[in-house]
Amino acid sequence: MEVTVTRVKKYNAAWNNVVSVDGVPVAIAKSAHRAGQIAAYIQGLPAEVNDLWLKRELNKIQK
């Protein structure tokens, strides 16, 4: 499972970080720190993700 974080520019707005698993985007984060936390959680590393809905969706991806 390959997890990547890509920084993308929204049209006429700020930058966002897109977390992708095997080339499929799974989450968007405004800060690089949060994107790193999400990527670490997907890989099974200790990470602080407090959003329960996001955790539930990421757990589906891990399986």
N, C-alpha and C positions, 0 to 999 in steps of 0.2 A: 504494500500500500504506500503510494507516494503522496505525501502531503506538501503542498506548496502554498506560499503566501505571495500574492502579486499586488502591487500597488497600481491602481487604475484611476484615471481622471474622469470624473463625471462631467457631463456637459455643463459648462458655465458654472461650475461649483467646485467644492473642495475635493481632495483626494480621498479615496477609500481603499481599504485592503481587502482583497478577496481571498478566502481560504478555499483551496481546491483539493479534492482527493481523487487521484488518478485522472486528473484533467476535468473533473466535474465540480463546478462551484457549489459549495455547501453553506458558506456563511460570509457575511460582509461585516467588517468592523471599521470604525473610524480611526482608531489608533493602532499603531504597530504592536504595542504591548498587548492589547486585547486579542489581536489576530494571532500573536505568538502563543497566548494562553489557550486559545481555541485549538490551534495546531497541536500543542503539547497534549491536550486532553484527548484528542483523536488518537494520538499515538500511544496513549496509555500512561503518559508521564504525569507526575503530580502537578496539577494546575488548578487555579482558582477560577471556576466558572460558576457564578451565582445565579444565573438565569435558569430556572428549572425547565422551562419549555425548550431552551437551547440544549440543555443537557440531555433531555429525552430524545431529541432529534439526532444529536451526535452519538448517542448510545446505539441508535439504529444503524448508523454508518459503521461503527466499530465491529459489529457482528458479522 
